Structures are given as structure tokens and as C-alpha cells.
Amino acid sequence: MIAYVGHQTNWMRSTSAWYNILNAVGSGILAYIAFHPFSVGFVILETVWAAVSLWALFRPRTKEAVTR
């Protein structure tokens, strides 16, 4: 939620490392919770959210993406 609020209030850019770290940690925690008890929709949502956040964090950066 911190990343979402930060982005919506222009306190944080969606391309920043902290935004993606906070998203990955938050969705990882929720994915873990979704497994106990198992809720397939929640597991898929949170696992994909964590994977996309990690991909965004570690994707190759272009010069254009860094200057935004």
C-alpha cells in the first residue's frame, strides 16, 4: 500500500527501485498468506504481482527509462 499511495500522491515514481521493492515485498507477503488457506485466485493475483514487481526491478534499463 505504501508504494501505491506514494505513486498516487507523486511522492514516488513507478520506475524507482523502492517502488518495485515495496510492491514485491507487499505482494510476496500477501502471496504467502494466500496459501494458508489456499485461495487460487488470491495466489495467482499476488504471485503475478510479485513477479511483475521483481521483473520491473531487475529489467535492463535503457537511457530513456532512467531519465523519466
C-alpha positions as CSV (number, residue, x, y, z in Angstrom):
1,M,0.0,0.0,0.0
2,I,2.9,2.4,0.7
3,A,4.1,2.1,-3.0
4,Y,0.5,2.6,-4.3
5,V,-0.1,5.7,-2.1
6,G,3.4,7.0,-2.9
7,H,2.8,6.7,-6.6
8,Q,-0.7,8.2,-6.5
9,T,0.5,11.2,-4.4
10,N,3.5,11.8,-6.7
11,W,5.8,11.0,-3.8
12,M,7.3,8.0,-5.6
13,R,7.8,7.2,-9.2
14,S,6.7,3.8,-10.5
15,T,10.1,3.4,-12.1
16,S,12.0,3.8,-8.9
17,A,13.7,0.8,-7.2
18,W,12.0,1.5,-3.9
19,Y,8.5,1.4,-5.5
20,N,9.2,-2.0,-7.0
21,I,10.9,-3.3,-3.8
22,L,7.8,-2.3,-1.7
23,N,5.5,-3.8,-4.3
24,A,7.4,-7.1,-4.4
25,V,7.6,-7.3,-0.6
26,G,4.0,-6.5,-0.1
27,S,2.7,-8.9,-2.7
28,G,5.1,-11.6,-1.5
29,I,3.6,-11.3,2.0
30,L,0.1,-11.5,0.6
31,A,1.0,-14.4,-1.6
32,Y,2.3,-16.3,1.4
33,I,-0.9,-15.6,3.3
34,A,-3.0,-16.7,0.3
35,F,-1.5,-20.2,0.6
36,H,-2.9,-20.7,4.1
37,P,-5.8,-21.5,3.5
38,F,-5.2,-22.0,-0.2
39,S,-7.2,-19.5,-2.3
40,V,-6.4,-20.0,-6.0
41,G,-7.5,-16.5,-7.2
42,F,-5.6,-14.7,-4.5
43,V,-2.5,-16.9,-5.0
44,I,-2.5,-16.2,-8.8
45,L,-3.0,-12.4,-8.2
46,E,-0.3,-12.0,-5.6
47,T,2.2,-14.3,-7.3
48,V,1.9,-12.4,-10.6
49,W,2.0,-9.1,-8.8
50,A,5.3,-10.1,-7.1
51,A,6.8,-11.5,-10.3
52,V,6.0,-8.3,-12.3
53,S,7.4,-6.1,-9.5
54,L,10.6,-8.2,-9.4
55,W,10.9,-8.1,-13.2
56,A,10.5,-4.3,-13.2
57,L,13.1,-4.0,-10.5
58,F,15.7,-6.1,-12.4
59,R,14.9,-5.4,-16.0
60,P,17.6,-3.9,-18.2
61,R,17.5,-0.2,-18.1
62,T,17.7,2.0,-21.2
63,K,19.0,5.6,-21.1
64,E,15.4,6.8,-21.9
65,A,13.9,4.9,-19.0
66,V,16.4,6.2,-16.5
67,T,15.7,9.8,-17.3
68,R,12.0,9.6,-16.9
